[in-house]
Amino acid sequence: MMSGWSSLRLVTEHNDGALQVFYKRISRLAVVAWIPGGLAGRTTRLENSWGREIRKQTAAWITYIRIAFPTHPTGAIDAGSSWREVTSPISARRTILIDLSKSHDQLRSEMGPNWRRNLKRSERFMLTVRTLTSDDSPAINRLEVAVADYKRLKTGAPSHGGDTVNLLEQQALVLGVFDQESRLLSVRGAALFGNSACDIVAATTPEGRRVYASYLATWSLLSALKDRNITSFDFSGIDDLRNKGVSDFKRGLGGEEVIYFPERHFATPRIVLPLAALLIRSRVQRSRS
């Protein structure tokens, strides 16, 4: 999914907010941009000028931008008039938030019994965990492809988490779980936005499932985020209809279920907004069919 995309980071004049933008040039004149992390920092205002700045930075005549809204600390987002609410969102409508300001012991105590039991099981195996870097991105991509083939996914090509890691660079933290033969069994990573983080990559091989490597990867990531003074982790959506197993896994950690703010989009010239939104909607519906 991220192959061929570039990244851009915008910071407000008073350094009270930022946007992490992924964009892709689809022709000599047109650019599509996606902002999955919403507004980072203290600001609650999504300025119209930010859309114009993205157009300027990408040097595009036609720009279509869509922003998802993970929960914001203030509980409110104020968007400029040029940012219109979408009718068919790409991202999930609900998610699970983990409060990382709590102690390790408290987080463990809030786990569901199955989650706690499987984490203990993973600790019985000779597994190692380490932080992954851009050098590991090919291995991450291979793991995701292997998992997609195993599951016989029908939603098109799997997302390339390794490419995402390269794009985010220092704004990402990704951990891998390895067996005694140094084979990558599971990967879990987060994008960092101020004192919050959101899930960006997760995959586990069939061998990793047998040793509960996904539980170890997830718990290790949360611990590492706490060490970086991250206070909130967003699981980046749950979907009980299309992926109940994953939703149950995320709920098992005992976090709070919350509803996302509506997605918004922006286009210049503004006349292309309805057409671009329709194309995005039809493509998403085909991928989910």
C-alpha positions as a Markdown table, in Angstrom:
| # | Residue | x | y | z |
|---|---|---|---|---|
| 1 | Met | 0.0 | 0.0 | 0.0 |
| 2 | Met | 2.8 | 2.5 | 0.9 |
| 3 | Ser | 5.0 | 1.5 | -2.0 |
| 4 | Gly | 5.7 | 4.6 | -4.1 |
| 5 | Trp | 4.5 | 7.1 | -1.4 |
| 6 | Ser | 6.5 | 9.9 | 0.0 |
| 7 | Ser | 6.2 | 11.6 | 3.4 |
| 8 | Leu | 5.9 | 15.2 | 4.5 |
| 9 | Arg | 5.7 | 16.6 | 8.0 |
| 10 | Leu | 4.1 | 20.0 | 8.7 |
| 11 | Val | 4.6 | 21.9 | 12.0 |
| 12 | Thr | 2.5 | 24.8 | 13.2 |
| 13 | Glu | 4.1 | 28.3 | 13.6 |
| 14 | His | 4.0 | 28.0 | 17.4 |
| 15 | Asn | 5.1 | 24.3 | 17.5 |
| 16 | Asp | 1.9 | 23.3 | 19.1 |
| 17 | Gly | 0.8 | 20.8 | 16.5 |
| 18 | Ala | 1.9 | 18.8 | 13.5 |
| 19 | Leu | 0.7 | 16.7 | 10.6 |
| 20 | Gln | 2.4 | 13.6 | 9.2 |
| 21 | Val | 1.4 | 13.4 | 5.5 |
| 22 | Phe | 1.8 | 10.6 | 3.1 |
| 23 | Tyr | 1.4 | 11.6 | -0.6 |
| 24 | Lys | 1.6 | 9.9 | -4.0 |
| 25 | Arg | 1.9 | 11.5 | -7.4 |
| 26 | Ile | -0.6 | 9.9 | -9.7 |
| 27 | Ser | 0.2 | 12.1 | -12.7 |
| 28 | Arg | 2.4 | 15.0 | -13.6 |
| 29 | Leu | -0.3 | 17.4 | -12.3 |
| 30 | Ala | -2.1 | 15.5 | -9.5 |
| 31 | Val | -1.2 | 14.3 | -6.0 |
| 32 | Val | -3.3 | 12.2 | -3.5 |
| 33 | Ala | -2.4 | 12.7 | 0.2 |
| 34 | Trp | -3.4 | 10.7 | 3.3 |
| 35 | Ile | -3.0 | 11.8 | 6.9 |
| 36 | Pro | -3.8 | 8.7 | 9.1 |
| 37 | Gly | -2.6 | 10.2 | 12.4 |
| 38 | Gly | -4.8 | 13.2 | 12.4 |
| 39 | Leu | -3.6 | 16.3 | 14.4 |
| 40 | Ala | -0.7 | 15.7 | 16.7 |
| 41 | Gly | 0.1 | 18.0 | 19.6 |
| 42 | Arg | -2.0 | 20.5 | 21.5 |
| 43 | Thr | -3.6 | 22.3 | 18.6 |
| 44 | Thr | -7.3 | 21.5 | 17.8 |
| 45 | Arg | -7.6 | 23.6 | 14.7 |
| 46 | Leu | -7.3 | 22.0 | 11.2 |
| 47 | Glu | -6.4 | 25.1 | 9.2 |
| 48 | Asn | -7.4 | 25.6 | 5.6 |
| 49 | Ser | -3.9 | 26.9 | 5.0 |
| 50 | Trp | -2.5 | 23.4 | 5.8 |
| 51 | Gly | -4.2 | 22.0 | 2.8 |
| 52 | Arg | -2.8 | 24.8 | 0.6 |
| 53 | Glu | 0.7 | 24.2 | 2.1 |
| 54 | Ile | 0.5 | 20.5 | 1.2 |
| 55 | Arg | -0.3 | 21.5 | -2.4 |
| 56 | Lys | 2.6 | 23.9 | -2.4 |
| 57 | Gln | 5.1 | 21.4 | -0.9 |
| 58 | Thr | 4.1 | 18.7 | -3.4 |
| 59 | Ala | 4.1 | 21.1 | -6.3 |
| 60 | Ala | 0.8 | 19.8 | -7.7 |
| 61 | Trp | -1.9 | 21.5 | -9.7 |
| 62 | Ile | -4.6 | 19.1 | -8.4 |
| 63 | Thr | -4.4 | 17.9 | -4.8 |
| 64 | Tyr | -6.8 | 15.6 | -3.0 |
| 65 | Ile | -6.1 | 15.2 | 0.8 |
| 66 | Arg | -7.9 | 13.0 | 3.3 |
| 67 | Ile | -7.3 | 13.1 | 7.0 |
| 68 | Ala | -8.4 | 10.5 | 9.6 |
| 69 | Phe | -9.1 | 11.6 | 13.2 |
| 70 | Pro | -7.8 | 9.4 | 15.9 |
| 71 | Thr | -9.1 | 10.7 | 19.3 |
| 72 | His | -7.6 | 14.0 | 20.4 |
| 73 | Pro | -6.7 | 14.8 | 24.0 |
| 74 | Thr | -9.1 | 17.8 | 24.1 |
| 75 | Gly | -12.0 | 15.7 | 22.8 |
| 76 | Ala | -12.8 | 18.3 | 20.1 |
| 77 | Ile | -11.5 | 19.2 | 16.6 |
| 78 | Asp | -12.2 | 22.5 | 14.8 |
| 79 | Ala | -11.8 | 22.2 | 11.0 |
| 80 | Gly | -11.6 | 25.0 | 8.6 |
| 81 | Ser | -14.5 | 25.4 | 6.0 |
| 82 | Ser | -12.5 | 23.9 | 3.2 |
| 83 | Trp | -12.2 | 20.6 | 5.1 |
| 84 | Arg | -15.4 | 18.8 | 4.4 |
| 85 | Glu | -16.7 | 15.7 | 6.3 |
| 86 | Val | -16.6 | 12.6 | 4.1 |
| 87 | Thr | -19.6 | 10.3 | 3.6 |
| 88 | Ser | -17.7 | 7.1 | 3.1 |
| 89 | Pro | -14.7 | 6.9 | 5.5 |
| 90 | Ile | -11.7 | 4.7 | 4.7 |
| 91 | Ser | -10.6 | 4.1 | 8.3 |
| 92 | Ala | -12.5 | 2.3 | 11.0 |
| 93 | Arg | -15.1 | 4.2 | 12.9 |
| 94 | Arg | -14.1 | 2.8 | 16.4 |
| 95 | Thr | -10.9 | 1.8 | 18.1 |
| 96 | Ile | -9.3 | 0.6 | 21.3 |
| 97 | Leu | -7.2 | 3.1 | 23.3 |
| 98 | Ile | -4.6 | 1.9 | 25.8 |
| 99 | Asp | -3.7 | 4.3 | 28.6 |
| 100 | Leu | 0.1 | 3.9 | 28.9 |
| 101 | Ser | 0.3 | 6.3 | 31.8 |
| 102 | Lys | -0.7 | 3.3 | 33.9 |
| 103 | Ser | 1.9 | 1.1 | 35.5 |
| 104 | His | 3.0 | -2.2 | 33.9 |
| 105 | Asp | 1.3 | -4.1 | 36.8 |
| 106 | Gln | -2.0 | -2.2 | 36.3 |
| 107 | Leu | -1.9 | -2.8 | 32.5 |
| 108 | Arg | -1.4 | -6.5 | 33.2 |
| 109 | Ser | -4.2 | -6.6 | 35.7 |
| 110 | Glu | -6.6 | -5.1 | 33.1 |
| 111 | Met | -5.9 | -7.8 | 30.5 |
| 112 | Gly | -8.5 | -10.4 | 29.8 |
| 113 | Pro | -7.7 | -13.8 | 31.2 |
| 114 | Asn | -7.0 | -15.3 | 27.7 |
| 115 | Trp | -4.7 | -12.4 | 26.8 |
| 116 | Arg | -2.8 | -12.8 | 30.1 |
| 117 | Arg | -2.5 | -16.6 | 29.7 |
| 118 | Asn | -1.2 | -16.4 | 26.2 |
| 119 | Leu | 1.4 | -13.7 | 27.1 |
| 120 | Lys | 2.7 | -16.1 | 29.8 |
| 121 | Arg | 2.8 | -18.9 | 27.3 |
| 122 | Ser | 4.9 | -16.8 | 24.9 |
| 123 | Glu | 7.4 | -16.2 | 27.6 |
| 124 | Arg | 8.1 | -19.9 | 28.0 |
| 125 | Phe | 9.6 | -20.2 | 24.5 |
| 126 | Met | 13.1 | -19.1 | 23.6 |
| 127 | Leu | 12.1 | -16.0 | 21.8 |
| 128 | Thr | 14.0 | -12.7 | 21.4 |
| 129 | Val | 12.6 | -9.2 | 20.8 |
| 130 | Arg | 14.5 | -6.3 | 19.2 |
| 131 | Thr | 13.8 | -3.0 | 17.6 |
| 132 | Leu | 13.7 | -3.1 | 13.8 |
| 133 | Thr | 15.2 | -0.5 | 11.6 |
| 134 | Ser | 15.0 | 0.4 | 7.9 |
| 135 | Asp | 17.5 | -2.4 | 7.2 |
| 136 | Asp | 14.8 | -4.8 | 8.3 |
| 137 | Ser | 12.1 | -3.4 | 6.0 |
| 138 | Pro | 12.6 | -6.1 | 3.3 |
| 139 | Ala | 12.1 | -8.8 | 6.0 |
| 140 | Ile | 8.9 | -7.0 | 7.3 |
| 141 | Asn | 7.5 | -6.9 | 3.8 |
| 142 | Arg | 8.3 | -10.6 | 3.2 |
| 143 | Leu | 6.6 | -11.5 | 6.4 |
| 144 | Glu | 3.5 | -9.6 | 5.5 |
| 145 | Val | 3.4 | -11.2 | 2.0 |
| 146 | Ala | 3.8 | -14.7 | 3.5 |
| 147 | Val | 1.0 | -14.0 | 6.1 |
| 148 | Ala | -1.3 | -12.7 | 3.3 |
| 149 | Asp | -0.6 | -15.8 | 1.2 |
| 150 | Tyr | -1.3 | -18.1 | 4.2 |
| 151 | Lys | -4.6 | -16.4 | 4.9 |
| 152 | Arg | -5.5 | -16.3 | 1.2 |
| 153 | Leu | -6.4 | -12.6 | 1.5 |
| 154 | Lys | -8.7 | -11.3 | -1.2 |
| 155 | Thr | -8.3 | -7.6 | -0.5 |
| 156 | Gly | -5.5 | -7.1 | -3.0 |
| 157 | Ala | -1.8 | -6.8 | -2.2 |
| 158 | Pro | -0.9 | -6.7 | 1.5 |
| 159 | Ser | 0.3 | -3.4 | 3.0 |
| 160 | His | 4.0 | -3.0 | 3.0 |
| 161 | Gly | 4.9 | -2.2 | 6.6 |
| 162 | Gly | 8.6 | -2.1 | 5.8 |
| 163 | Asp | 8.0 | 0.8 | 3.4 |
| 164 | Thr | 6.0 | 2.6 | 6.1 |
| 165 | Val | 8.8 | 2.2 | 8.5 |
| 166 | Asn | 11.2 | 3.8 | 6.0 |
| 167 | Leu | 8.8 | 6.7 | 5.4 |
| 168 | Leu | 8.3 | 7.5 | 9.1 |
| 169 | Glu | 12.0 | 7.0 | 10.0 |
| 170 | Gln | 12.4 | 8.4 | 13.6 |
| 171 | Gln | 8.6 | 8.8 | 13.9 |
| 172 | Ala | 8.1 | 5.1 | 14.1 |
| 173 | Leu | 8.9 | 2.3 | 16.6 |
| 174 | Val | 8.8 | -1.3 | 15.3 |
| 175 | Leu | 9.6 | -4.4 | 17.2 |
| 176 | Gly | 10.2 | -7.9 | 15.9 |
| 177 | Val | 10.0 | -11.3 | 17.6 |
| 178 | Phe | 12.6 | -13.9 | 16.5 |
| 179 | Asp | 13.0 | -17.6 | 17.2 |
| 180 | Gln | 16.2 | -19.4 | 18.1 |
| 181 | Glu | 17.1 | -19.6 | 14.3 |
| 182 | Ser | 16.8 | -15.8 | 14.1 |
| 183 | Arg | 13.6 | -16.1 | 11.9 |
| 184 | Leu | 11.2 | -13.2 | 12.2 |
| 185 | Leu | 8.0 | -14.6 | 13.6 |
| 186 | Ser | 6.0 | -11.5 | 14.4 |
| 187 | Val | 6.2 | -7.7 | 14.0 |
| 188 | Arg | 4.3 | -4.9 | 15.7 |
| 189 | Gly | 5.0 | -1.2 | 15.2 |
| 190 | Ala | 3.6 | 2.2 | 16.0 |
| 191 | Ala | 3.8 | 5.7 | 14.5 |
| 192 | Leu | 4.7 | 8.3 | 17.1 |
| 193 | Phe | 2.8 | 11.6 | 17.3 |
| 194 | Gly | 3.8 | 13.8 | 20.3 |
| 195 | Asn | 3.0 | 11.8 | 23.4 |
| 196 | Ser | 0.6 | 9.4 | 21.6 |
| 197 | Ala | 1.2 | 6.5 | 19.2 |
| 198 | Cys | -0.9 | 4.5 | 16.8 |
| 199 | Asp | -0.7 | 1.0 | 15.4 |
| 200 | Ile | 0.8 | 0.9 | 11.9 |
| 201 | Val | 2.1 | -2.6 | 11.2 |
| 202 | Ala | 1.2 | -6.0 | 12.7 |
| 203 | Ala | 1.8 | -9.5 | 11.2 |
| 204 | Thr | 2.6 | -12.9 | 12.6 |
| 205 | Thr | 3.6 | -16.1 | 10.8 |
| 206 | Pro | 1.8 | -19.5 | 11.4 |
| 207 | Glu | 4.9 | -20.6 | 13.3 |
| 208 | Gly | 4.7 | -17.4 | 15.4 |
| 209 | Arg | 1.0 | -18.1 | 16.2 |
| 210 | Arg | 1.9 | -21.5 | 17.6 |
| 211 | Val | 4.3 | -19.8 | 20.1 |
| 212 | Tyr | 2.0 | -16.8 | 20.8 |
| 213 | Ala | 4.6 | -14.4 | 19.3 |
| 214 | Ser | 1.9 | -11.7 | 18.6 |
| 215 | Tyr | 1.2 | -11.3 | 22.3 |
| 216 | Leu | 4.9 | -10.9 | 23.1 |
| 217 | Ala | 5.4 | -8.4 | 20.2 |
| 218 | Thr | 2.4 | -6.3 | 21.3 |
| 219 | Trp | 3.2 | -6.3 | 25.0 |
| 220 | Ser | 6.9 | -5.5 | 24.2 |
| 221 | Leu | 5.8 | -2.6 | 22.0 |
| 222 | Leu | 3.6 | -1.1 | 24.7 |
| 223 | Ser | 6.5 | -1.4 | 27.2 |
| 224 | Ala | 8.9 | 0.3 | 24.8 |
| 225 | Leu | 6.4 | 3.1 | 24.2 |
| 226 | Lys | 6.1 | 3.7 | 27.9 |
| 227 | Asp | 9.9 | 4.0 | 28.1 |
| 228 | Arg | 9.6 | 6.8 | 25.5 |
| 229 | Asn | 7.1 | 8.6 | 27.7 |
| 230 | Ile | 4.2 | 7.8 | 25.3 |
| 231 | Thr | 1.0 | 8.0 | 27.3 |
| 232 | Ser | -1.6 | 6.7 | 24.8 |
| 233 | Phe | -1.6 | 3.9 | 22.2 |
| 234 | Asp | -4.3 | 3.8 | 19.5 |
| 235 | Phe | -4.9 | 0.3 | 18.0 |
| 236 | Ser | -5.9 | 2.0 | 14.7 |
| 237 | Gly | -9.4 | 0.7 | 14.5 |
| 238 | Ile | -11.5 | -2.4 | 15.2 |
| 239 | Asp | -14.0 | -4.1 | 12.8 |
| 240 | Asp | -16.2 | -6.7 | 14.4 |
| 241 | Leu | -17.9 | -7.5 | 11.1 |
| 242 | Arg | -14.9 | -8.1 | 8.8 |
| 243 | Asn | -12.2 | -9.1 | 11.4 |
| 244 | Lys | -13.7 | -10.2 | 14.7 |
| 245 | Gly | -10.6 | -12.2 | 15.7 |
| 246 | Val | -8.4 | -9.1 | 15.5 |
| 247 | Ser | -10.9 | -7.0 | 17.3 |
| 248 | Asp | -11.2 | -9.5 | 20.1 |
| 249 | Phe | -7.4 | -9.5 | 20.3 |
| 250 | Lys | -7.3 | -5.8 | 20.7 |
| 251 | Arg | -10.1 | -5.7 | 23.2 |
| 252 | Gly | -8.3 | -8.4 | 25.3 |
| 253 | Leu | -5.8 | -5.8 | 26.5 |
| 254 | Gly | -8.5 | -4.1 | 28.4 |
| 255 | Gly | -8.3 | -0.6 | 26.8 |
| 256 | Glu | -11.2 | 1.8 | 26.3 |
| 257 | Glu | -13.4 | 1.6 | 23.2 |
| 258 | Val | -13.9 | 5.0 | 21.6 |
| 259 | Ile | -15.4 | 6.4 | 18.4 |
| 260 | Tyr | -13.3 | 8.3 | 16.0 |
| 261 | Phe | -14.1 | 11.8 | 14.8 |
| 262 | Pro | -15.4 | 11.9 | 11.2 |
| 263 | Glu | -12.8 | 11.9 | 8.5 |
| 264 | Arg | -12.5 | 15.1 | 6.4 |
| 265 | His | -11.1 | 15.8 | 3.0 |
| 266 | Phe | -9.7 | 18.8 | 1.1 |
| 267 | Ala | -9.1 | 19.4 | -2.6 |
| 268 | Thr | -7.6 | 22.1 | -4.8 |
| 269 | Pro | -9.2 | 23.1 | -7.1 |
| 270 | Arg | -12.3 | 22.5 | -4.9 |
| 271 | Ile | -14.3 | 21.4 | -7.9 |
| 272 | Val | -12.5 | 18.1 | -8.0 |
| 273 | Leu | -13.5 | 17.1 | -4.5 |
| 274 | Pro | -16.8 | 15.2 | -5.3 |
| 275 | Leu | -15.2 | 13.3 | -8.2 |
| 276 | Ala | -12.1 | 12.4 | -6.2 |
| 277 | Ala | -14.2 | 11.2 | -3.2 |
| 278 | Leu | -16.3 | 9.1 | -5.5 |
| 279 | Leu | -13.2 | 7.4 | -7.0 |
| 280 | Ile | -11.8 | 6.7 | -3.5 |
| 281 | Arg | -15.2 | 5.3 | -2.4 |
| 282 | Ser | -15.5 | 3.0 | -5.4 |
| 283 | Arg | -12.0 | 1.7 | -4.9 |
| 284 | Val | -12.5 | 1.0 | -1.2 |
| 285 | Gln | -15.8 | -0.8 | -1.9 |
| 286 | Arg | -14.1 | -3.0 | -4.6 |
| 287 | Ser | -11.3 | -3.9 | -2.1 |
| 288 | Arg | -13.8 | -4.9 | 0.5 |
| 289 | Ser | -16.0 | -7.0 | -1.8 |
